[in-house]
Amino acid sequence: MLEIPREASNPFDQIVHERETRVLRAAYRILGNWADAEDVAQEVFLRLHRHGLAFANDAAFGSWLYRVTVNLCLDRTRAARPSVELTELRSAELSAERVVIREQEKQQLMAALATLPPRERAAVVLREIEGLTTAEVAAVMGSAEVTVRSQVAKAISRLRGMLNREAR
């Protein structure tokens, strides 16, 4: 990913420093693979650099970042079925057993997310995991709010079904 010093020296570096984690997290949750998520995040910020920093407000800028992130992720999922790469949780405060249980839950969720159609996956990641409103997700995805609500409802239903089957 882009190497940005702790104290960014220009407005672009500052934006990357402030927003990189959100872009990476959204891309990872949609793609299920850190390497692909890093590639997408890098492309997002390259496009931002080409676009310039002219946004009417922070909300417009945030929507633009998520829109580009989702579109690049959807393009990538069209090209190839995403693989699920799983990272290990490291926490001294959690018992070894709890770490294993959380990692298994995370693996199950990531595997279940990977089976969703790309637009449903993007909608549920943005709405339920990233915490965007339905209106914001609709703006990011270029869809109607009713479509987003439908995609999220279908995705959650499918996820519950898959996770419940695995729990048995």
N, C-alpha and C positions, 0 to 999 in steps of 0.2 A: 504494500500500500504506500501511499505518499508519505514521505518523511517530513513531518511538520514539527518545528521546534516547539517546546512548551509555551513560550511566549511568542506568538505569531507576529511577524514583522510587517505584514501588509493585510489589507482587508480580505483578500482571497484566502490567505493562510489561516486567518482567524475563523472564517466561515468553515473551512475544511476541519479545523481543530474542533469547532463547536458541533458540527453536524455529522462527522464521519461515523461515529458510533451508531447513530440512528439509521443511517443509510446501510451500513454493513449489517446491522441486526435485521432490518427488514429484508434485505437481499438474501441473507442466510436462511431466514425463516421461509421464504418463498422457494428458494433453490435447494436448501438442505445440504449445501456443500460450501465450506469456507473458501476454498480456492476460487470457485465460481463467484461467490459473493464479493470477494476482494476485487476480482476482475470487473464486476459490475460497478462496484463503488468507485473504482478508479475511473471507469468510463463516465460515470455520472459527474464526477468532479472535473474531468476533462471537458465535458460538454458545458458545465457551468463556466469554466474558464473561457471557453469560446463564446458563450452567450453574453458574458459580462455580468455585472452586478446590479443591473437596473431592474429592480422589482418594486412594485408599488408599496408593498408592506410585507411584514414577516409571514403572514398567513399565505399570501400569494407565493412567496419564496418556498415555504414549507411544502405547499401543494405541488409546486413545480418539481422539487427534489423527489418527492414520493412518486409523482407521475413518471418521471424519467427512470427512476429505480424500478418501478413495476413494469414499465414497458420493456426495459432491457432484460429483466428477468423473464418476462413472457416470451420475448424473442429467443432467449437462450433455451427455454423449455420446449419451444417449437423445434429447435435444432436437434435436441437430444433429450431423452428422458433423464431427469436429474438423479444423481446418485446421492445416497444419504451418508454424509460424513459425520461422525459423532465425536464430540470433544469430551474429554474427561473433566469431571468436576473436581476442583481442588479446594478443600476447605478444612482448616485445622479444627474448626468448631464443630463440624459434623462428625458423627461416628462413622466408621468405615461401612457399617451396614446401611446407614441412611444415605451415604454417598452412592452406594450400589443401587439402592431403591430409587433414588432421584435420577440416576443415570439411566436405569431401565425405563422409568416413566418418560424421560426425555427422548430416549430412543424410540419408544412406542409412538409418542406424539409426532416426532419427526418422520418416522416411517409412514404413519397414517397421513400426515400432511402431504407427503410425496405422492400419495395415490390419488389425491384430489385433482380435478381438472385445474389447469393453471390459473384461470380467472377466479374460480372459487377459492383456491389457495391464497391468491393475492388479496381477495376481499376479506377473508377471515383473518389473515395475518395483520392487515392494516386495521381492521375494525376491532378485533378481539384481543390481539396481542400488542399492537402498537398503540391502541387506544384512540384512533381517529374517530370522529363522528361519522355517521352514515353519509351526511352531506359532503364531508371532506373526502371520504373514500370514493363517492360518486364523482366528484370533481377530478380526483387523481386518475380514476380509471376511465373517465369519459362515458360514464353510464348514468342512468336514472337512479334515484335513491331507491325506488321500488325494486329495481334489478339488484342493487347491492344487498338490500334486505333479504331478497330471495336467495342470492348466492351464499350469503352468510348462514342463513337458516339451513339450506341444503348441506353446506359444508359441515356445520356443527352436528347435524343429524348423522351424516356419514361418519364423522370422527367418533361420535359417541358409540355408534354401532360397531365400528372397528375396535375401539378400545375396550368395549364391553365384551366382545368375543375373545379378545386376547386375555382379559382378566379371568375368564372362566377356566 
